[in-house]
Amino acid sequence: MAEVVLRIRLGRPDDARAVAALVRRVTRRWIVPDQPPEAGLALLSRQGAAAQRLRMQEGHRFHLAWLGDTLAGVATLRDDSHLTQLFVGTRYHGRGIARRLWRRAMADAVRRAGTRRFTLNASRCAVPAYLRLGFVATGPEQFSPNGVLTTPMALERAPERRERA
Ligand SMILES: CC(C)(COP(=O)(O)OP(=O)(O)OC[C@H]1O[C@@H](n2cnc3c(N)ncnc32)[C@H](O)[C@@H]1OP(=O)(O)O)[C@@H](O)C(=O)NCCC(=O)NCCS
């Protein structure tokens, strides 16, 4: 059987339900177990379809990875610089989908805003993957203002080399 090709495209408001379903399913499995119970519930409550749609309307950039008509992953950037969501469906982990989504999201932000510094707050289970993507921790694991336990991380792009005349 022919292999299904991964396609990445920008999200639009009518994708909000599919995004919410994927993000909440992956969060329940991988993030909630490392959080205090109230923080896990609060996190899930901020990931519903209405909240995702609102973020799209507010200009957050959603990059969606599709395998056929199945949503396999999502990356969301706020202000072309802060990665607020990076989720890949559990059955698709370890296939390079997060790396491809991140590359696409970063290139889009660089093109739109010339971004040099990217930031995120990593869940415990995602720290090793972000290190592989080039992020470094900028502080210890800590509770964010909304009570979620995360590690602040950043990636600085190297300055572009100018060709000598
Ligand atoms: C973190 C996550 C997005 C990674 O997605 P993925 O598609 O499996 O990642 P990739 O296959 O693209 O891997 C990217 C790199 O990270 C590495 N990596 C991925 N998961 C890893 C792990 N658990 N431990 C160590 N390295 C890991 C890969 O080896 C790869 O590095 P390489 O290309 O240099 O070999 C995915 O595991 C996930 O959705 N986790 C749960 C949700 C979550 O915590 N999201 C982050 C919220 S802050």
The ligand as an SDF file (V2000), in Angstrom:
LIG
                    3D

 48 50  0  0  0  0  0  0  0  0999 V2000
    7.4400   16.2640   22.4910 C   0  0  0  0  0  0  0  0  0  0  0  0
    6.7720   15.7810   21.2110 C   0  0  0  0  0  0  0  0  0  0  0  0
    6.0120   16.9500   20.5590 C   0  0  0  0  0  0  0  0  0  0  0  0
    7.8470   15.2570   20.2390 C   0  0  0  0  0  0  0  0  0  0  0  0
    7.1910   14.8450   19.0470 O   0  0  0  0  0  0  0  0  0  0  0  0
    7.8320   13.7760   18.0350 P   0  0  0  0  0  0  0  0  0  0  0  0
    7.1710   13.9360   16.7100 O   0  0  0  0  0  0  0  0  0  0  0  0
    7.8120   12.4270   18.6500 O   0  0  0  0  0  0  0  0  0  0  0  0
    9.3550   14.2890   17.9420 O   0  0  0  0  0  0  0  0  0  0  0  0
   10.3590   14.0000   16.7300 P   0  0  0  0  0  0  0  0  0  0  0  0
   10.2240   12.5850   16.3040 O   0  0  0  0  0  0  0  0  0  0  0  0
   10.2280   15.0620   15.7010 O   0  0  0  0  0  0  0  0  0  0  0  0
   11.7540   14.1760   17.4770 O   0  0  0  0  0  0  0  0  0  0  0  0
   12.4480   15.4290   17.4920 C   0  0  0  0  0  0  0  0  0  0  0  0
   13.7830   15.1870   18.1760 C   0  0  0  0  0  0  0  0  0  0  0  0
   13.5690   14.9800   19.5790 O   0  0  0  0  0  0  0  0  0  0  0  0
   14.0320   13.7060   19.9570 C   0  0  0  0  0  0  0  0  0  0  0  0
   13.0450   13.1580   20.9340 N   0  0  0  0  0  0  0  0  0  0  0  0
   11.7160   13.0740   20.7610 C   0  0  0  0  0  0  0  0  0  0  0  0
   11.1410   12.5430   21.8540 N   0  0  0  0  0  0  0  0  0  0  0  0
   12.1710   12.3080   22.7210 C   0  0  0  0  0  0  0  0  0  0  0  0
   12.2450   11.7530   24.0230 C   0  0  0  0  0  0  0  0  0  0  0  0
   11.1500   11.3630   24.6740 N   0  0  0  0  0  0  0  0  0  0  0  0
   13.4470   11.6580   24.6150 N   0  0  0  0  0  0  0  0  0  0  0  0
   14.5750   12.0540   23.9720 C   0  0  0  0  0  0  0  0  0  0  0  0
   14.5660   12.5930   22.7320 N   0  0  0  0  0  0  0  0  0  0  0  0
   13.3860   12.6990   22.1080 C   0  0  0  0  0  0  0  0  0  0  0  0
   14.1130   12.8750   18.7000 C   0  0  0  0  0  0  0  0  0  0  0  0
   15.0900   11.8560   18.7970 O   0  0  0  0  0  0  0  0  0  0  0  0
   14.4940   13.9330   17.6720 C   0  0  0  0  0  0  0  0  0  0  0  0
   15.8690   14.2140   17.7320 O   0  0  0  0  0  0  0  0  0  0  0  0
   16.8210   13.9010   16.4610 P   0  0  0  0  0  0  0  0  0  0  0  0
   16.0430   14.3620   15.2420 O   0  0  0  0  0  0  0  0  0  0  0  0
   18.0100   14.7550   16.7220 O   0  0  0  0  0  0  0  0  0  0  0  0
   17.0410   12.4460   16.5110 O   0  0  0  0  0  0  0  0  0  0  0  0
    5.7920   14.6100   21.4940 C   0  0  0  0  0  0  0  0  0  0  0  0
    6.5000   13.6040   22.2190 O   0  0  0  0  0  0  0  0  0  0  0  0
    4.5780   15.0100   22.2830 C   0  0  0  0  0  0  0  0  0  0  0  0
    3.5830   15.4320   21.7060 O   0  0  0  0  0  0  0  0  0  0  0  0
    4.6410   14.8570   23.6230 N   0  0  0  0  0  0  0  0  0  0  0  0
    3.5340   15.1060   24.5150 C   0  0  0  0  0  0  0  0  0  0  0  0
    3.0520   16.5250   24.4880 C   0  0  0  0  0  0  0  0  0  0  0  0
    4.0530   17.5120   25.0320 C   0  0  0  0  0  0  0  0  0  0  0  0
    4.6170   17.3400   26.1020 O   0  0  0  0  0  0  0  0  0  0  0  0
    4.2140   18.5950   24.2460 N   0  0  0  0  0  0  0  0  0  0  0  0
    5.0370   19.7160   24.6480 C   0  0  0  0  0  0  0  0  0  0  0  0
    4.2030   20.6670   25.4360 C   0  0  0  0  0  0  0  0  0  0  0  0
    5.2370   21.9140   26.1480 S   0  0  0  0  0  0  0  0  0  0  0  0
  1  2  1  0
  2  3  1  0
  2  4  1  0
  2 36  1  0
  4  5  1  0
  5  6  1  0
  6  7  2  0
  6  8  1  0
  6  9  1  0
  9 10  1  0
 10 11  2  0
 10 12  1  0
 10 13  1  0
 13 14  1  0
 14 15  1  0
 15 16  1  0
 15 30  1  0
 16 17  1  0
 17 18  1  0
 17 28  1  0
 18 19  1  0
 18 27  1  0
 19 20  2  0
 20 21  1  0
 21 22  1  0
 21 27  2  0
 22 23  1  0
 22 24  2  0
 24 25  1  0
 25 26  2  0
 26 27  1  0
 28 29  1  0
 28 30  1  0
 30 31  1  0
 31 32  1  0
 32 33  2  0
 32 34  1  0
 32 35  1  0
 36 37  1  0
 36 38  1  0
 38 39  2  0
 38 40  1  0
 40 41  1  0
 41 42  1  0
 42 43  1  0
 43 44  2  0
 43 45  1  0
 45 46  1  0
 46 47  1  0
 47 48  1  0
M  END
$$$$
